[in-house]
Amino acid sequence: MSEPLKIGLIGSGGIANRHLTAFREHRDRVQLVAVCDIVEDAAREYAGRAGVDAVYLDVDDMLREADIEAVDICTTHDTHAPLAVAAARAGKHVIVEKAMAHTLQGCRDMIAAADEADVHLMIAQHLRYSPEARAAKRLIEDGGLGEIQAVRTHLMGGGNGRPRLGHWMDDRARGGGTLLVTSVHHLDLLRFYVGNVKRVTAVCRSLAPHMQNGAEDLVAATLEFESGAIGDVFAVGGSLAPEGRGYMLFGSKGTLHSTTPTEEESEASPTRHFGKLMVAFKGQRPRNERQREAWTSPAFEPLDTSGIDLPTTDYFVNEILHFEECCRTGREPDSSGRDNIETIKIIMGIFESSRRGGEAVDLDDL
């Protein structure tokens, strides 16, 4: 059996805690060797929980001194590109949290550095690595929904309306705003299902006074996919709302939609982003009045996730083990940098369309 992939963690707060299970429970495949954070107490606290001795306050020192083959970047969006480029140039494979970067040039720099160094670059779009998403992908590829004609995603509320005063997630200059922080998950998942987007039309607003440097907390956008499907995107952050987040796929043969996690589902799986995926298939339409009286809409039922080949039901663990497999085998990651720049193009297209007063923007022109 091959040796575990030796990894150095960059950034030990927030989302890094979701990666800890993989490092603790799958030591045969991934070995966390070093932890780096500009806040020493945070780095040492995380290292202690992970059973790691090597702690660094400077990334260059870790890249130069630590016995690592790869890095796991869990920092603010504005630091993703420079850190990934530095790691690639040091010959390290890179997995970096979403969003890939807060500019398209940053994404291109990351891809170029990884290609030049012949290392893997993977974006941690963890929703792709859930059994539900893989089951939906299987259903679509098998033709179960028919031709995907339209999609819709919504993100409402967050924090029970309480602002994160001074937080980087509300600062556009640091990669904040509802699109890059949260809606990026939904947009990437729709791309995973339906393919790339070619054109967007959008309006963004910055409503709350604590939003910094034009960070958006209200978005309405229309997407035109290369496949011909159309998409509707709505997001409003920091507001009280009756429901949180979800998406729908409308096909010629059926419809699939997510549910908001129940309290019981969230307690059973704290990392859960959506509840269940529900699906219904179109039956024969009534041909006459008698049939019309007896005909009812098909009932939605939970999507069958049996037979999905994933290591666990925890998508954070699955993505890290997928990264390890790619580094070991040479396989291109499912959410590689080359793939995921297309997700960032959607967001940058939304920004550009809004800047132009709602004009349509072709993503190939960005």
matplotlib code that plots the C-alpha trace (Angstrom):
import matplotlib.pyplot as plt

x = [0.0, 1.3, 2.4, -0.2, -0.1, 1.8, -0.1, 0.5, -2.5, -2.6, -5.2, -6.5, -9.9, -13.4, -13.6, -10.4, -12.3, -14.4, -11.3, -10.1, -12.2, -10.3, -6.9, -8.0, -9.8, -8.0, -4.3, -3.6, -4.3, -3.7, -1.2, -1.3, 2.3, 2.3, -0.1, 0.5, -1.5, -0.6, -2.3, 0.0, -2.6, -5.0, -2.3, -1.2, -4.7, -5.6, -2.2, -3.0, -6.4, -4.8, -1.8, 0.7, 4.0, 5.1, 3.6, 4.5, 3.6, 5.0, 4.0, 7.4, 9.0, 6.6, 7.0, 10.8, 11.2, 8.2, 8.2, 5.1, 3.9, 0.7, -1.0, -4.6, -5.4, -8.2, -7.7, -9.7, -10.5, -8.1, -5.2, -6.0, -4.2, -0.9, -0.7, -1.6, 1.0, 3.7, 2.9, 2.9, 6.2, 7.5, 6.5, 3.5, 0.1, -2.7, -6.2, -7.8, -11.1, -13.9, -14.1, -11.1, -10.1, -11.7, -10.5, -10.3, -6.6, -5.9, -7.6, -5.5, -2.3, -3.1, -3.7, -0.6, 1.6, 0.2, 0.7, 4.3, 5.2, 3.2, 1.3, -2.5, -4.7, -8.1, -10.9, -12.7, -16.3, -17.4, -21.1, -20.0, -18.7, -22.0, -23.9, -26.9, -25.1, -23.5, -26.9, -28.4, -25.5, -26.1, -29.8, -29.1, -26.4, -28.7, -31.4, -33.8, -34.8, -34.6, -33.3, -32.6, -34.6, -34.3, -32.7, -33.2, -31.3, -32.1, -30.2, -32.2, -31.4, -28.3, -27.4, -31.0, -30.5, -27.5, -24.7, -21.1, -19.6, -16.2, -16.0, -14.0, -17.0, -18.8, -15.8, -15.6, -11.9, -11.2, -13.5, -16.6, -20.3, -23.0, -21.9, -18.3, -19.0, -22.2, -23.9, -20.7, -21.7, -25.0, -23.6, -20.9, -23.4, -25.6, -22.5, -21.7, -25.1, -25.9, -22.5, -21.0, -22.8, -22.3, -24.2, -25.5, -27.8, -27.8, -28.4, -26.5, -27.2, -25.2, -28.0, -26.8, -24.5, -21.9, -21.2, -17.8, -16.3, -19.5, -19.9, -23.3, -26.0, -28.8, -28.5, -31.0, -29.5, -30.4, -28.1, -27.9, -26.2, -24.3, -26.7, -29.6, -31.0, -31.8, -31.2, -32.6, -30.4, -31.7, -29.7, -30.3, -28.0, -28.3, -32.1, -34.8, -36.4, -38.8, -36.5, -32.8, -31.4, -32.2, -32.1, -34.4, -33.8, -36.6, -36.2, -38.4, -39.1, -39.0, -38.1, -35.6, -35.4, -33.6, -35.1, -33.9, -32.4, -34.7, -33.5, -33.1, -31.1, -28.8, -28.2, -27.5, -25.1, -23.8, -22.1, -25.3, -25.9, -29.2, -31.8, -33.1, -33.2, -36.7, -37.6, -40.8, -41.2, -43.8, -46.6, -48.9, -50.9, -54.7, -56.1, -59.8, -62.1, -62.5, -58.8, -58.3, -60.6, -58.6, -55.2, -53.0, -49.5, -46.8, -45.6, -42.1, -40.0, -36.5, -33.8, -32.2, -28.6, -27.9, -24.9, -23.0, -19.2, -17.9, -15.8, -18.1, -21.3, -19.2, -18.5, -15.6, -13.9, -14.7, -13.2, -9.9, -9.7, -10.4, -7.5, -5.2, -6.3, -5.6, -2.2, -1.3, -2.7, -2.3, -6.0, -7.4, -9.5, -13.3, -13.1, -9.8, -8.6, -9.2, -12.8, -13.6, -12.5, -15.8, -17.7, -15.8, -16.6, -20.3, -19.8, -17.6, -20.1, -22.8, -20.7, -20.0, -23.6, -24.7, -21.9, -23.3, -26.8, -28.1, -26.7, -26.1, -22.5, -20.9, -18.5, -16.1, -15.4, -14.2]
y = [0.0, 3.5, 6.0, 8.6, 12.0, 14.5, 17.7, 21.2, 23.2, 26.9, 28.7, 27.0, 28.7, 28.4, 25.9, 24.1, 22.5, 20.7, 19.1, 17.8, 14.6, 13.4, 14.0, 12.2, 9.3, 8.5, 8.7, 5.8, 8.1, 11.7, 12.7, 16.3, 17.1, 20.9, 23.7, 27.4, 30.4, 34.0, 33.7, 31.5, 30.5, 29.4, 27.3, 25.6, 24.9, 23.2, 21.3, 20.0, 18.6, 17.1, 15.6, 17.7, 19.0, 21.3, 24.8, 27.8, 31.4, 32.0, 30.1, 30.4, 28.8, 25.9, 25.4, 25.4, 23.4, 21.0, 17.5, 17.9, 17.0, 19.1, 22.1, 22.6, 26.3, 27.4, 31.2, 34.3, 34.4, 37.3, 35.1, 32.0, 32.9, 34.1, 31.2, 28.6, 30.1, 30.0, 26.4, 25.2, 26.9, 25.1, 21.8, 21.1, 19.9, 22.3, 21.9, 25.3, 26.1, 27.7, 30.2, 29.6, 33.2, 36.6, 37.7, 35.8, 36.8, 35.2, 32.0, 32.1, 32.6, 29.6, 27.3, 28.5, 27.9, 24.4, 23.5, 24.8, 22.9, 19.8, 19.6, 19.1, 22.1, 21.2, 23.5, 22.2, 22.5, 20.0, 19.8, 17.9, 15.1, 14.3, 11.1, 13.2, 15.3, 12.2, 10.5, 13.6, 13.6, 9.9, 10.5, 13.3, 11.4, 8.4, 10.6, 10.2, 13.9, 14.1, 17.4, 19.9, 22.9, 25.2, 25.5, 27.7, 28.4, 30.7, 31.7, 33.7, 35.0, 34.0, 34.7, 35.4, 38.9, 39.7, 41.5, 40.3, 43.7, 44.2, 40.6, 39.8, 38.0, 41.3, 43.0, 42.8, 43.6, 40.5, 38.3, 38.8, 39.2, 36.6, 35.3, 34.4, 33.3, 31.2, 31.2, 29.9, 26.5, 26.6, 27.9, 25.3, 22.5, 23.7, 23.7, 20.2, 19.0, 21.1, 22.3, 25.7, 29.0, 31.2, 34.4, 36.2, 39.1, 40.4, 43.2, 43.3, 45.6, 46.4, 47.1, 46.7, 49.5, 47.0, 45.7, 47.0, 48.0, 47.3, 43.7, 42.5, 41.2, 41.2, 39.5, 38.6, 37.0, 35.0, 32.4, 31.0, 27.6, 26.3, 23.4, 25.8, 25.6, 28.8, 29.5, 31.8, 33.0, 34.9, 35.6, 38.0, 37.9, 39.1, 39.2, 37.4, 34.8, 31.9, 29.5, 29.3, 27.8, 25.4, 24.5, 23.0, 21.2, 21.2, 18.5, 17.3, 14.0, 15.1, 17.6, 17.5, 19.8, 20.1, 20.7, 22.9, 20.7, 20.0, 20.5, 16.7, 16.4, 19.3, 17.7, 14.3, 15.8, 19.3, 19.8, 19.3, 22.1, 20.9, 18.5, 15.8, 15.7, 15.0, 13.9, 13.3, 12.1, 13.1, 10.7, 10.5, 13.6, 13.3, 13.1, 13.7, 15.1, 11.8, 11.2, 14.8, 14.4, 11.3, 12.7, 14.1, 15.5, 12.9, 12.8, 13.8, 11.1, 11.1, 10.5, 7.0, 7.4, 3.7, 2.4, 5.7, 5.0, 7.4, 6.7, 8.3, 10.3, 13.3, 15.4, 17.2, 13.9, 12.7, 15.7, 15.4, 11.7, 12.5, 15.0, 12.3, 9.8, 12.3, 13.2, 9.5, 8.3, 11.4, 11.7, 15.2, 16.3, 16.5, 20.2, 21.1, 24.7, 24.3, 23.3, 25.7, 28.9, 28.5, 28.9, 32.1, 33.3, 33.2, 35.3, 37.8, 38.0, 38.8, 41.6, 42.9, 42.8, 44.7, 47.2, 47.8, 48.3, 44.8, 44.3, 40.7, 39.6, 36.8, 34.9, 34.2, 37.9, 38.1]
z = [0.0, -0.9, 1.8, 2.9, 1.2, 3.4, 3.7, 5.2, 6.2, 5.6, 7.6, 10.8, 11.4, 10.2, 7.3, 8.3, 11.1, 8.5, 7.1, 10.4, 10.2, 7.1, 8.8, 12.0, 10.6, 7.3, 8.3, 6.0, 3.0, 4.2, 6.9, 8.2, 8.9, 9.5, 10.3, 9.3, 10.5, 11.1, 14.5, 16.5, 19.2, 16.5, 14.7, 17.9, 19.0, 15.7, 15.6, 19.1, 18.0, 14.9, 16.7, 14.7, 16.1, 13.3, 13.5, 11.3, 11.2, 7.7, 4.6, 2.9, 5.9, 5.8, 2.1, 2.5, 5.7, 6.2, 4.8, 2.8, -0.7, -0.8, 0.8, 2.0, 1.7, 4.0, 4.1, 2.9, -0.8, -1.6, -0.5, -2.5, -5.6, -4.2, -1.7, -4.4, -6.8, -4.1, -3.2, -6.8, -7.5, -4.5, -6.2, -3.9, -5.0, -4.0, -2.7, -2.0, -0.5, -2.6, -4.1, -6.3, -6.2, -6.1, -9.6, -12.9, -13.3, -9.9, -11.2, -14.4, -12.4, -10.3, -13.3, -15.0, -11.9, -11.4, -15.1, -15.1, -12.0, -13.1, -9.8, -9.2, -8.4, -7.0, -5.7, -2.7, -4.0, -1.5, -2.5, -5.6, -3.3, -1.5, -2.3, -3.2, -5.8, -7.3, -7.5, -9.2, -11.7, -12.4, -12.9, -15.4, -17.3, -17.5, -19.1, -16.2, -16.2, -20.0, -21.4, -18.7, -19.8, -16.7, -13.3, -10.3, -7.1, -4.2, -1.1, 1.5, 4.9, 6.9, 10.5, 11.4, 9.9, 12.2, 10.4, 10.6, 11.4, 10.0, 8.8, 5.6, 4.2, 3.8, 2.1, -1.7, -1.7, 0.3, -1.7, 0.3, -0.7, -1.0, -4.4, -3.6, -0.1, -0.4, -3.8, -5.4, -4.0, -5.8, -9.1, -9.1, -8.5, -11.3, -13.6, -12.4, -13.5, -16.6, -18.0, -18.6, -18.8, -21.9, -21.0, -17.9, -17.2, -13.6, -11.1, -7.8, -4.8, -1.6, 0.9, 4.4, 5.8, 7.0, 3.5, 2.5, -0.9, -2.8, -1.5, -2.7, -0.4, -3.0, -6.4, -9.2, -12.3, -15.4, -16.8, -20.3, -20.4, -23.4, -23.5, -24.1, -20.5, -18.7, -15.0, -12.4, -9.5, -6.5, -3.3, -0.4, 2.6, 6.2, 6.0, 7.9, 5.6, 5.9, 4.1, 3.5, 0.4, -2.4, -6.1, -8.8, -12.1, -14.6, -17.3, -20.1, -18.2, -14.6, -11.9, -9.1, -6.1, -2.8, 0.5, 3.4, 6.2, 9.1, 12.6, 13.0, 9.8, 10.8, 14.2, 12.6, 10.0, 11.1, 7.8, 5.8, 3.3, 1.8, 3.1, 0.8, -2.9, -4.2, -7.7, -9.7, -13.2, -15.7, -16.5, -19.5, -19.9, -19.9, -23.4, -22.6, -19.8, -18.1, -17.9, -16.8, -13.8, -12.6, -13.3, -10.6, -10.5, -9.8, -6.2, -5.3, -3.6, -2.2, -4.8, -4.7, -3.6, -3.4, -5.3, -5.2, -5.0, -2.4, 0.6, 3.2, 3.5, 4.6, 1.6, 3.2, 3.8, 0.3, -1.4, 0.5, -0.3, -3.9, -3.9, -2.4, -5.1, -7.9, -6.5, -6.3, -9.6, -11.8, -12.4, -13.1, -10.1, -10.8, -9.5, -11.0, -11.4, -15.1, -14.5, -11.7, -13.4, -15.3, -12.0, -11.2, -14.7, -13.9, -10.8, -12.6, -15.4, -12.9, -11.5, -14.9, -16.1, -13.0, -13.5, -17.1, -15.8, -16.5, -20.0, -21.1, -20.8, -22.8, -20.5, -23.3, -23.4, -19.8]

ax = plt.figure().add_subplot(projection="3d")
ax.plot(x, y, z, "-o")
ax.set_aspect("equal")
plt.show()
